């Protein structure tokens, strides 16, 4: 299952970024974590690869939070997901995070930030599945 945006998805956000239709938005992150992190190669910064998926994602999250603040965004809320009431196992997620951005341009700045890019191996190692859904603010 993909955990990163496709080229087409990045192009869609890029087309919106800086346009007359650009403005505040909320990205709803639906994360399903691996039981154990699955690093491809050595983890950045010499970190131990023997951690849970959630812990690996937390390593990414520490960097993401710094970059998020730099682009003017904020976490509105983050909660553990405890039950999929409608749907099947493919819809199950472990955590839901709502993140506000001042614009699609700011979201794109975060997504393409070199510091965040360096932390992506932690995100990739930790996530089994991810969905990020753009919502009105």
C-alpha positions in Angstrom: 0.0 0.0 0.0 1.4 3.4 -0.8 2.4 5.7 2.0 3.7 8.6 -0.1 1.9 10.8 -2.7 2.1 9.9 -6.4 3.5 12.3 -9.0 -0.1 13.0 -10.1 -1.2 13.8 -6.5 1.8 16.2 -6.1 0.9 17.8 -9.4 -2.6 18.4 -8.3 -1.5 20.2 -5.1 1.1 22.1 -7.1 -1.5 23.4 -9.5 -3.5 24.7 -6.5 -0.5 26.2 -4.7 -0.3 29.9 -5.2 -3.4 30.1 -7.4 -6.4 32.3 -6.8 -8.2 29.3 -5.3 -5.4 28.6 -2.8 -6.2 29.3 0.9 -6.4 27.7 4.3 -7.0 23.9 4.4 -6.9 21.0 6.8 -5.2 17.7 5.9 -6.6 14.7 7.7 -3.9 12.1 8.1 -5.1 8.5 8.6 -2.1 6.4 9.7 -1.8 2.6 10.1 1.5 1.6 11.7 3.6 -1.5 11.2 4.0 -3.6 14.3 7.8 -3.3 13.8 9.5 -0.7 11.8 10.8 -1.9 8.4 13.8 0.3 7.4 15.4 -0.1 4.0 19.0 0.2 5.0 20.3 2.0 8.0 18.0 4.5 9.7 19.0 8.2 9.5 21.1 9.5 12.3 22.3 6.1 13.5 19.0 5.4 15.2 18.2 1.8 16.1 16.1 0.0 13.5 14.6 -2.3 16.2 11.5 -0.1 17.1 7.8 -0.2 16.6 6.3 1.4 13.6 4.7 4.0 15.8 8.1 4.9 17.3 9.7 5.1 13.8 6.9 7.5 12.7 7.5 9.5 15.9 11.1 10.1 14.7 9.7 11.5 11.5 7.0 13.5 13.4 9.6 15.4 15.4 11.1 16.8 12.3 7.7 17.3 10.6 6.5 19.4 13.6 9.5 21.8 13.3 8.9 22.1 9.5 5.2 22.5 10.0 5.7 25.4 12.4 8.1 27.0 10.0 5.5 27.0 7.2 2.8 28.4 9.4 0.8 25.2 10.1 -0.4 23.6 13.2 -1.7 20.3 14.5 -5.4 20.8 15.4 -5.7 17.4 17.1 -4.3 13.9 17.0 -6.2 10.9 18.4 -5.8 7.1 18.4 -8.4 5.4 16.3 -10.0 2.6 18.2 -12.7 1.1 16.0 -13.7 1.0 12.3 -17.4 1.1 12.6 -18.2 1.2 8.9 -15.7 -0.4 6.5 -13.5 -3.4 6.6 -9.9 -4.1 7.7 -8.5 -2.2 4.7 -10.1 0.9 6.2 -8.6 0.4 9.7 -6.2 3.1 10.9 -4.3 3.5 14.2 -4.2 7.3 14.5 -6.0 10.3 13.0 -4.2 13.6 12.8 -5.8 16.9 11.7 -3.3 19.5 10.5 -4.1 23.0 9.5 -2.1 24.8 6.8 -2.5 28.5 5.8 -2.5 27.3 2.1 -1.7 24.5 -0.3 1.5 26.4 -1.0 2.5 26.0 2.6 1.6 22.3 2.6 3.7 21.8 -0.5 6.6 23.7 1.1 6.4 21.2 4.0 6.1 18.1 1.7 9.2 19.2 -0.4 11.3 20.5 2.5 14.8 19.0 2.4 15.0 18.6 6.2 11.7 16.6 6.1 12.8 14.7 3.1 15.8 13.4 5.1 13.4 12.1 7.8 11.2 10.2 5.3 12.9 6.9 5.9 11.4 7.0 9.4 7.9 7.6 8.0 8.3 4.9 5.4 9.6 2.4 7.9 6.8 3.1 10.4 3.7 3.3 8.2 1.9 0.2 6.8 -0.7 2.4 5.2 -1.5 6.1 5.0 -4.1 8.4 3.6 -4.1 12.2 3.6 -7.3 13.8 2.8 -7.7 17.5 2.0 -10.6 19.2 3.8 -12.1 22.6 4.0 -10.8 24.4 7.1 
